[in-house]
Amino acid sequence: MTFTFTHALARCPLVAILRGLKPDEALDVGAALVEAGIAIIEVPLNSPDPLKSIALLAERFGAETLVGAGTVMSPADVGEVAQAGGRLIVMPHSDGAVIHAAKAAGLVCTPGVATPTEAFAALRAGADALKLFPAEGLPPQVLKAWRAVMVGATLLPVGGIDTANMAAYRAAGADGFGLGSALYKPGKPVEAIARDAAALVAAARALFP
């Protein structure tokens, strides 16, 4: 691994979630994101031919960008992502077997959690960061309470995050954010993705001087 998740997040505190990405658009979309400053790219496994998109992105941008998969549901998925060149495993849930498989393969793992019990179990299992999901149901006040007892944990709200609510989550202790539809959705022109990515990166970096 050329750099750690912590280093990538320090470069840009955003995870680009490209749900629905197709392989034939992967390189153009990836180039727009990397040019805007994005350093972490996630292709959910319920996208069309996701392993091919991951392989393309990892081959082209892997030296400067942490590329991997989201919606990873099983240890078998972890093996397929690793074989495709992915180095990041993101989950909608917290499953110790998936976390252990990811860490055994030398991959970064960010499970989804919605309660302190899930969060602490994921950290004990070896999670590198925690995806607070869905953030719509975990407002900044919840994150602030978690932060008080999860000292040192990397907390990333995901779900409904945009420029309107990033500041409140950052003030509560967020270490970064996962961005989905605010950044990418199927059919969105690359020019619009580039424009929105630049604006979102600028807004996020202003919160992490």
C-alpha positions in Angstrom: 0.0 0.0 0.0 1.6 3.3 -1.1 -0.2 5.3 1.6 -2.6 4.7 4.4 -6.2 5.6 4.8 -5.2 8.3 7.3 -2.8 9.8 4.8 -5.5 9.8 2.0 -8.1 11.3 4.3 -5.6 14.0 5.3 -5.2 14.9 1.6 -8.9 15.2 1.2 -11.5 14.4 3.9 -14.0 12.9 1.4 -14.8 9.5 0.2 -16.4 9.5 -3.3 -19.2 6.9 -3.5 -19.8 6.0 -7.1 -23.0 3.9 -6.9 -24.1 2.9 -10.3 -20.8 3.6 -12.0 -20.3 1.6 -15.3 -16.8 0.5 -16.5 -17.0 2.5 -19.7 -17.3 5.8 -17.7 -15.0 4.8 -14.8 -11.8 6.4 -16.1 -13.4 9.7 -17.1 -15.2 10.0 -13.8 -12.1 9.0 -11.9 -10.0 11.6 -13.7 -12.5 14.3 -12.8 -12.5 13.3 -9.1 -8.7 13.0 -8.9 -8.2 16.4 -10.6 -10.6 17.9 -8.0 -8.5 16.5 -5.2 -10.4 13.4 -4.2 -8.1 10.7 -2.7 -10.5 7.9 -1.8 -12.9 6.3 -4.3 -15.4 3.6 -3.6 -17.4 1.6 -6.1 -20.3 -0.2 -4.5 -20.6 -3.8 -5.4 -24.3 -3.4 -6.5 -23.1 -1.2 -9.4 -22.9 -2.7 -12.9 -19.7 -4.9 -13.3 -18.1 -3.2 -10.2 -15.0 -5.3 -10.2 -14.1 -4.2 -13.7 -14.5 -0.5 -12.7 -12.4 -1.1 -9.6 -9.7 -2.7 -11.6 -9.7 0.1 -14.2 -9.6 2.8 -11.5 -6.9 1.0 -9.4 -4.7 0.5 -12.4 -4.9 4.2 -13.6 -5.1 6.0 -10.3 -4.0 3.6 -7.6 -0.6 5.2 -7.0 -2.3 8.4 -5.9 -5.7 7.3 -4.8 -7.2 4.7 -2.5 -9.6 2.7 -4.6 -11.9 0.0 -3.4 -15.5 -1.3 -3.0 -18.6 -0.4 -1.0 -21.6 -2.6 -0.2 -19.2 -5.4 0.7 -21.3 -8.1 2.3 -19.1 -11.2 2.7 -15.5 -12.4 3.1 -15.8 -13.8 -0.5 -16.5 -10.3 -1.7 -13.3 -9.1 0.0 -11.2 -11.6 -1.9 -12.7 -10.6 -5.2 -12.1 -6.9 -4.5 -8.5 -7.6 -3.5 -8.0 -9.6 -6.7 -9.3 -6.7 -8.7 -6.7 -4.4 -7.2 -9.0 -2.7 -4.6 -7.4 -1.7 -1.3 -10.5 -0.4 0.5 -13.5 -2.3 1.9 -16.6 -0.3 2.9 -19.6 -2.0 4.3 -23.2 -0.9 5.0 -23.1 -3.0 8.2 -20.7 -4.3 10.8 -19.7 -7.9 10.4 -16.7 -9.2 12.2 -16.0 -11.9 9.6 -15.8 -9.3 6.8 -13.6 -7.0 8.9 -11.3 -9.9 9.7 -11.1 -11.0 6.1 -10.2 -7.4 5.0 -7.5 -7.0 7.5 -6.1 -10.5 6.8 -5.8 -9.4 3.1 -4.1 -6.2 4.1 -7.0 -4.0 3.1 -8.4 -0.9 4.7 -11.8 -1.6 6.2 -14.6 0.8 7.1 -17.8 -0.9 8.4 -21.1 0.8 8.7 -22.4 1.3 12.3 -25.5 2.9 13.8 -25.0 2.3 17.5 -22.2 2.5 20.0 -22.4 -1.2 20.5 -21.8 -1.8 16.8 -19.1 0.8 16.8 -17.0 -0.6 19.6 -17.4 -4.2 18.3 -16.1 -3.0 14.9 -13.1 -1.3 16.4 -12.3 -4.4 18.4 -12.4 -6.4 15.2 -9.8 -4.1 13.6 -11.8 -1.5 11.7 -9.7 1.3 10.4 -12.6 3.8 10.5 -16.3 3.8 11.2 -19.0 4.8 8.7 -21.9 6.4 10.6 -24.7 5.2 8.4 -27.2 6.4 7.6 -26.2 9.9 8.7 -29.8 11.1 8.2 -30.6 9.1 11.4 -27.4 10.0 13.2 -27.4 13.8 13.5 -24.4 15.8 14.8 -25.6 15.6 18.4 -25.3 11.8 18.2 -21.8 12.0 16.7 -20.7 14.5 19.4 -21.8 12.0 22.1 -20.0 9.2 20.3 -16.8 11.3 20.0 -16.7 11.8 23.7 -16.2 8.1 24.3 -14.5 7.0 21.0 -11.3 9.0 21.4 -9.0 8.4 18.5 -11.5 6.6 16.3 -12.0 7.9 12.8 -15.7 8.7 12.3 -17.2 9.3 8.9 -20.9 10.3 8.5 -22.4 8.9 5.3 -25.8 9.4 3.8 -27.4 12.8 3.0 -24.1 14.7 3.4 -23.6 17.9 1.4 -22.3 21.4 1.9 -25.3 22.3 4.0 -24.5 20.0 6.8 -20.8 19.2 6.7 -19.9 22.1 9.1 -22.3 20.9 11.8 -20.9 17.3 11.6 -17.3 18.6 11.6 -18.0 20.7 14.7 -19.4 17.6 16.4 -16.1 15.7 15.7 -16.4 14.2 12.2 -13.1 13.2 10.6 -14.4 13.2 7.1 -17.5 12.4 5.0 -18.7 9.9 2.5 -20.5 11.5 -0.5 -22.9 9.8 -2.8 -25.6 11.5 -4.8 -24.3 15.0 -4.0 -21.2 14.0 -6.0 -22.2 11.3 -8.5 -25.3 9.6 -9.9 -25.7 7.5 -13.0 -26.2 9.7 -16.1 -24.6 12.8 -14.6 -22.3 14.5 -17.1 -18.6 14.4 -16.3 -18.4 18.2 -16.5 -21.0 18.5 -13.7 -19.2 15.8 -11.6 -16.0 17.8 -11.9 -17.7 21.1 -11.0 -19.5 19.6 -8.0 -16.4 17.7 -6.9 -14.3 20.9 -6.9 -16.9 22.7 -4.8 -17.3 19.9 -2.3 -13.6 19.4 -1.9 -13.1 23.2 -1.3 -15.9 23.2 1.3 -14.5 20.2 3.1 -10.9 21.4 3.1 -12.1 24.7 4.6 -13.4 22.7 7.6 -10.0 20.8 8.0 -7.4 23.6 7.9 
